[in-house]
Amino acid sequence: MHSKTKIIVLHMKELVYTGIFLFLGILFLVLIILMFSSENKTASPDDSAEMTAYIPGVYTTTLLLGQSSVELEIVLDEDNINSIRLVQLDEAVTTMYPLIEPSLESIVTQIYDSQSLDNITFSDDNRYTSSVLLEAIRTTIEKAVPVQNASETAVTTETID
């Protein structure tokens, strides 16, 4: 048995191409592994609801109280609720609805502290008034949250009988 010697000729060009493809394949696998095993996930569109960012400005909602109307005014900057107050509140309204101002003060204090409308508490004595005010505040602030069709503006009216 006689063995024949075989000579293999490798061209340098083939070695370079093979090395480049091998490097790109390994890099691709590493990137795939990093993408799917990353624990720090970026904010998705569903998470954007948790981030409160407002369109700065002054927003109002009209509350109908019997025959009278009162405007709820909220001043916002990009990140904070700066001011919540009732405008055009005359004596007839405060006489007919004596709990409206204390209820608003209680709600506003909690909102200023937390900068959120979640977990707002109010007493049983003014539950209805506070819930109407809180809903009006929520509706007004929703006007300041950026949406895809930001050109929409709505006039909201709440009624207390």
Disulfide bonds with the S-S distance in Angstrom:
none
